[in-house]
Amino acid sequence: MVKYINVNKESLPVSISYYALQKLKEETGKAIGDWDENDISFLEPLFFFALQAGFRADKKIFEIKREDIIFMLDECWLDFSALITDFFTEIATGDQKKVKK
């Protein structure tokens, strides 16, 4: 599933994919069920890996530096948080039409 998020007036592809979730677990040691609603530390690495996956799915070259992610997330973290919620809601409800957008 690739969705788009606006950062610096640019629409960027984002995919909360198996790749993104696996890379997040490798880096943080936290699986999906380990996330705490009061802990936002997973957002930065998940955003980075979701961007990588989105660029790959769109067949675009990914040239964003990891150190820039935190500043990019400052601009879109509410939208990205909503995208995470939408993704898991679509998976939980089995709405495959929405998942394949």
N, C-alpha and C positions, 0 to 999 in steps of 0.2 A: 504494500500500500504506500503510495507516494502522495503526499499532500504538500502544499506550498505555504510558506510562512514569509511574511515581509520583514526584512531587516535592512535598514538604511535605504528605504525606497526600492529595494530589490526583492523580487520573489524568488525564494530559494526552495529547492526540493528537499523534503524531509521524509524519511521512512523509518518508523519504529518497527524494525524488522528483527528477525532472528539474529542476524549479524549484530545489530545495534545492542540488543539485549544481552547477547553472549559476551560481547566486548565490554559492556558495562559490568557484567558479573566478574569477568577476568580482572578488571581494573579495581573494582571496589570490594569484591567478595560478596556483594549483595545480589540475591535473586529477587525476582518481582515480589514475592511474598514477604521479603525482609524490609521493604520500604516502609518508612514511618511518615505519616502525614506532616509531622513537624520537622522532618529532616529534608532539606532541599539540596543537600550536597550531591545527590545523584543527578540533578538536572544538568549541570555543566557537562559531565562526561557523556550522558545520554544524548544531549543536544549535538555534541561533536560527532558521535558515532551515527546518530540518525541523519545528520547532514551527509556524512560519508556515504551511507547507504542510499540516500536519496539522489545524490549526484551520480553514483554508480548506476542506479536504476534508470536515470535520465540520460545516461551515457555522456555525462559531462565530466570535465576534469576538475578534481577537487584540489583547490590550492589555498584553502583557508588554514591559517596557522592556529595551532591549539591555544596559544596565548591570547588570541583575539576572541575566542569563543565566549569568554566571560563577559566581554563588553557587548558582543552581539546579543547575548542572552539578556543583558540589561534592557535592551530595546524590545524584546519580544517574549519575555518569560511568562507573562500571563497567557498569551496566545499559545505558546508551546505547552504550558500546563494544561490548557483546554484541549489541545491536540492529543496529549497523553490520555486524558480522561475519555475523549471520544473514541480513541483507538481501543481501549480496554472495554468500553461499553459495547462497541460494535462486535468485538470478539465474544464477549460474554453473552450477548443476545443472539449471536449467530447470524447477524445481518451481513451476509457475504457480499451483497451488492454494494453496501457502503464501504466495506473493507477493501474492495477492489478498485475504488476510485483512483 
